[in-house]
Amino acid sequence: MTEPNTASFPAAPGSPGSPGGVLHGLLADLRAESAVLDALVAGLPPEGWATPTPAEGWTVAHQIAHLAWTDDWTALSARDPEGFTASLGGTFTELLAAGADPVEESAREGAAVEPAALLTRWRTGREEVLAALADAPADLRLPWFGPPMKAPSMATARLMETWAHGQDVADALGATREPTARLRHIVHLGLRTLGFAFTAHGLPAPETPVRLDLTAPDGTSWAFGPADATDVVTGPALDFCLLVTQRRHRDDLALTATGPAATAWLPIAQVFAGPPGKGRPPTSAA
């Protein structure tokens, strides 16, 4: 549930390079990404919310409930940092002490309510997140489940998670989403979590830098990392995002790794925090 701090992204038009402009652009992209997922679930009949998704044990309702739950925590962090810390030391810690997984418990409880009420909760919560992060000073570090994050990092994390869980919903419903330039945020976050992926697997983070040379959805090139890095990952930006969010198996993606650090990274890459994820089996296994 913790995402590392991110570097800046392109600022919104009219405020080049300013922290406020960066945050404004991120929040606009977060709103747009949420709208894509909303369009997938808004017209579902009640039984459609019970459709199993690729995440083991999770239905469409579980996916939306998880996003709503995380939005609640995000808004609390931005609006009331002290209240967030107190709540974290209360209910959250109590669940862990009882041997329960707060993420699973919250998804289960959220999925049990009537779909219309769950949809309303998610819509209301994500609007509160947008407003709360917009009001938060861009340079203030907000408390989170791990290291504190600034508002732009919070927005990036929410966009990444919305896109990732939206992929599960799209897969469950047999829908295809059009990739957009918003993937750039996930790509950037994916590279910045390289060291974390190794640490999560009990491995030393490589000292060798890795560069990403990816093909953007519009066919242009996206380059991240040192230009002179000899370890390089190439391929579609969409495939890289599917990899680091563990929505597709490495074998099912058109990514090429050159160099030992890049080669070792791709099989364990994960942009989300916590223990190593199970990932998804390759298509051949299915």
Number of C-alpha atoms within 10 A of each C-alpha: 12 16 25 21 20 20 11 16 18 16 18 19 11 8 14 12 14 15 18 20 19 20 28 21 19 29 25 14 19 23 19 14 20 20 14 15 19 16 10 15 20 12 9 15 11 12 9 16 21 17 15 20 21 17 18 9 10 20 23 27 27 28 24 28 26 25 21 24 18 21 23 18 19 28 21 22 26 28 19 15 17 14 14 21 15 12 14 16 11 11 12 16 14 13 14 11 10 8 9 13 12 15 15 14 13 18 21 19 12 23 22 14 13 12 24 14 11 19 19 11 18 23 17 14 21 23 14 19 27 20 15 18 24 19 12 19 16 20 12 13 20 25 22 22 16 12 12 18 24 22 29 30 24 28 27 25 25 25 23 26 20 22 23 20 23 24 21 21 28 19 16 17 18 9 12 9 13 8 12 13 13 19 21 20 23 26 24 22 25 23 21 19 21 23 16 22 27 19 14 18 14 10 11 12 16 15 8 12 16 27 21 25 18 24 18 20 18 9 10 8 14 17 16 17 16 13 13 10 13 16 19 24 23 19 18 20 27 22 21 28 25 21 26 28 22 22 20 19 18 23 13 14 16 13 17 14 19 15 14 14 19 23 16 14 19 20 16 20 28 28 27 23 17 15 11 16 15 10 19 16 15 13 10 7 6 5
